[in-house]
Amino acid sequence: MDGLHSQNLQYLETLCQDLYNPKTQEQRTNAEKLLDYALPPFSDTARVPNGSNSPVNPLGIVIQTPAECSLYCQMLLQKSNSPYAQMFASAKLKNLVLDHFSTFSLPQKIELRNFVLNYMGQHPDLQPFVIASLAQLFATITKVGWFDNEDFKNVTSDLSSFLQATVDHRIIGLQILGLVVEEVNLSTNHARNLTKQRKIASGFRDAELLDSFRLGLNILRQLLNGEVPFTNAQQEIRMKENCLILLRNCLLFDFIGTTPDESSEDAGSVQIPASWRTTVEDPAFLQTLFQAYKTFQPPLSNKVMEVLVQVSSIRRSLFNEEERAKFIHGIMQGTTEILMQSIHLDDLSSYHEFCRVLSRFRSTYQWSEISEKPGYGEWIDLVAGFSIKGFEAWQLAPSSVEYLNIFWAKMLSSNGTSRGSNGNRLELIASQLTRTFISSKVESVASLIEGSTLTDDPLENEDALVTDLEMFAHIARCKYDESAGIIISIFDPIAREYQELIQQASSGLINHSLTSAMEVIETKFAWLVYIIGAVIGGRQTYISTEDQDILDGNLSCKVLQLMNVNQSYSSPQGGNCGFEKLELAFIYFFQQFRKSYIGESTTRISKVYSKLSTLLGINDQNMLLNVIVQKIATNLEVWATRSKVVTKSINLFNDLSGGYSIVRLLRNLETVQYIIQNHNGKNFPFLDVSDNQRIRMIYYSALSRIIFSEDNPEKDFEEFVKPWDMTFQELASLNSLEAYRQQAVKATLLGIFRDLRGFILAISGRKNFLVFFEWFYPKHMQILLHALEAWADDPLAISILKFFHEFVYNRSNRLTFDISSPNGILMFRETSKVLCTYGAQWLRRPTISTDKYTEKYKGVSVCFSILMKSFVGRYVNFGVFELYGDKALELALKTTFDLIINIPFDDIIVYPKLSRAFYELLDTFSNEHMMTLTEMSSDTFLYIMRALAAGIQELDILTNFIIL
């Protein structure tokens, strides 16, 4: 093999500089192409047996295999002093290892591993980003080659030479080890075989992980004792940082193979094995970590606290009772000292991680275990004071306060049945926290509106807000009588101010100052209504007392009175459209009230209506239901262009209609009757707003449940579908595909088929579905086929196909026809027409290079599901088609197989939804129609066999088969 000559070396270095430091994007793209030509990635020709098909590249050499390419990358590393060339070579080697390591011989694999390790040992002065890339390369080689040879498993022993050499070598060794731990634990796109991934992780856990953790701890102790001779401050920072990263990665390891996603990282405990017990139970363990936190300055203190977050989550079952008590006490002592001296808590990152420590500590260990420890009183008071300050200054670190909420929610929920001084102490703290939390939110409104703070308004992100408030509800309900008094004491003065502003506005004195003041007041009310909704939603049925129900009624009365005042002021007649955040808060309040009170049958619930009855005349849930539905109807009329308000209102309406007893109550309400009789866009303009297209399905699902809640819904159904009949009559008058392709017609088609899909989605009974079936088929079926043909290459076709998918879906056996009925056969004939109509158009479509799934495969996936649902529905006797010479089944299968073989095989695997629909279809086809194999083309048969072989190797697809 020829080496890299100086001319070739210079050529590669220039391209690498253009790649990583280009003047233009075009220069970067060109450099990337030329580098791939010079040192090919073998993405398509990884196993070319000879060089006959390999072009001579700009270097004047022929690279036949990935292993040869790796040798040239090694030469580039050895000969070049350019950090860009070194970075490119290490990145190229990583890609070759990930994609083609199986083509390397064992000596080549070991040689590459040793080369990378030796190269870093010989060049400890490389640029940090090059060192990081090479360390990642070594970690990848270790993981991919774990089962190839024992040499790949000797990680800590091979790195011992680094850790016993110069300071720079020790830094590199720690960095490599930290990345190896992270890489082995990581489930990447390249590690498709998760079983193999878990075996590698388990092997590394058992053989190397504890030694790596102990090594990191020993080095941390050396750093604290000043035993490492640094030559400059940067060396010290890098070594401390990499040591702490190693410790953190060891504790973040997925010890039991649960592979949790990142979003659940704060949910569980750290499941370290029993072999770690002696290391963790050593009193010096916690002392070392807390000493490091006190000694190291930010941002290193933040890294120490990240380690402590995981340490505070170590599973309680690891310890016996005595050792667990010592461990808990050790964490309490360490955090007490931090709180007393406020060590690094002025650093936001350290502050955030400390809040996580408190949250994880309480989530892992029981309140009874914590409260019985010496110094508990001092500790809980310090945490309370820290939390109160955090609540007061929540805008500085809003995400950190969430963890304080979690901590106190868990502390106080465990205190529900406690008595004695500890319980009383927590109740006192709960009242202080409640007052501070509410006051701080309300008082922050003006600064948030003015933009004088960098914090985003929490009211803009309801999902995160609700999660936070659900935790706060546990705090507020701990001493609920005092909490309710606090809320009312804050609510009433704002209400008086609101009345004054409304009077000014009513007198015509509207100016910028009044408008700004009104925005501040209504935002404050939005906070209070959300908080009231949360605490009412926090009611626990079997724990709540009658006194607490009365308090819920008092708070609800405040909200409903506010809503009445606000609605009169914000009415269209008043010339004011209202305040969106407050409207969303009202909807949230009703959702929480529904969860806690509507639909239950216990007599004690009537206590919640005592105040509502006195002040508002609302005596029971029927009357309150009417209030809620009136609010929903008003929102759908007045707030039609505000998709958030519309969506939340319809979701509330849908949730109300989901209850078996409540839906019957809804059916008799005048407001619901009005909605049913006037459900179209003429009376509810939100249906004509494009942003509301998706939510209209849920709207019609709710109406469907209400209509069919009666035993004999035929008459009401006929009245209900009259607007749809009129729409279909207008569509039936169109006499050409060009007429169907008008934009106005498209909007009409999109709306009606989404409405129909939502409507039948909620039908579960055979009798009720037959009412719809006889209305739709065959009268309106031809319009569906014309629309599908006219718009086959448009997203509208997907909406039509999804409706038809729901139409043929035998959900809850609703498609069970009489034995003498031909409806099942007739329905499949229409299914065949739908598949053939769409399939013929699809097959003529040009290849799509971007967003293939949305543009091309989404419709095919629905077609596969339509045929699958028809096969498994058990409402069609497929033998009838061949008996009477009907080609419907034959044409449906032929079209489907044509679609299949026109999909590149790799795309079947790449797109999960397409993959699932494809394999579900194959599964049902193999059960129902194996006799048609003789009529299948050889290309189709081979394609399906190859797909089955690939499916067995793909764990996700195999799981789908098991589920099926």
Buried (B, 14 or more C-beta within 10 A) or exposed (E): EEEBEEEBBBBBBBBBBBBBEBEEEEBBEBBBEBBBEBBBBBEEEBEBEEBEEBEEBEBEBBBBBBBBBBBBBBBBBBBBEBBBBBBBBBBBBBBBBBBBBEBBEEEBBBBBBEBBBEBBBEBBEBEEEBBBBBBBBBBBBBBBBBEBBEBBBBBBEBBEEBBEBEBBBBBBBBBBBBBBBBBBBBEEEBBBEBEEBBBBBBBBBEBBBBBBBBBBBEBBBBBBEEEBEBEEEEBBBBBBBBBBBBBBBBBBBBBBBEEEEEEEBBEBBBBBEEEBBEBBBEEEBBBBBBBBBBBBEBEBBBBBBBBBBBBBBBBBEBBEEEEBBEBBBBBBBBBBBBBEEEBBBEBEBBBBBBBBBBBBBBBBBEBEBBBEBEEBEEBBBBBBEBBBEBBBBBBBBBEBBBBBBBBBBBBBBBBEEBEEEBBEBBBBBBBBBBBBBBBBBBEBBBEBBEEEEEBEBBBEEBEBBBEBBBBBBBBBBBBBEBBBBBBBEBBEEBBEBBEEBBEBBEEEEBEEEEEEBBBBBBBBBBBBBBBBBBBBBBBEEEEBEEEBBBBBBBBBBBBBBBBEBBBEBBBEEBEBBBBBBBBBBBBBBBBBBBBBBBBEEEEEBBBBBBBBBEBBEBBEBBBBBBBBBBBBBBBBEBBBBBBBBBBBBBBBBBBBBBBEEBBEBBBEBEBBBBBBEEBBBEBBBBBBBEBBBEBBBBBBBBBBBBBBBBEEBEEBBEEBBEBBEEBBEEBEEBEEEEEBBEEEBBBBBBBBBBBBBBBBBBBBEBEBBBBBBEBBBEEBBEBBBBBBBBBBBBEBBBBBBBBBBBBBBBBEEBBBBEEEEEBBBBBBBBBBBBBBBBBEBBEEEEEEEEEBBEBBBBBBBBBBBBBBBBBBBEBBEBEBBEEEEBEBBBBBBBBBBBBBEEBEEEBBBEBEBBBBBBBBBBBBBEEBEEEBEEEBEEEBEEBBEEBBEBBEEBBEBEEBBEEE
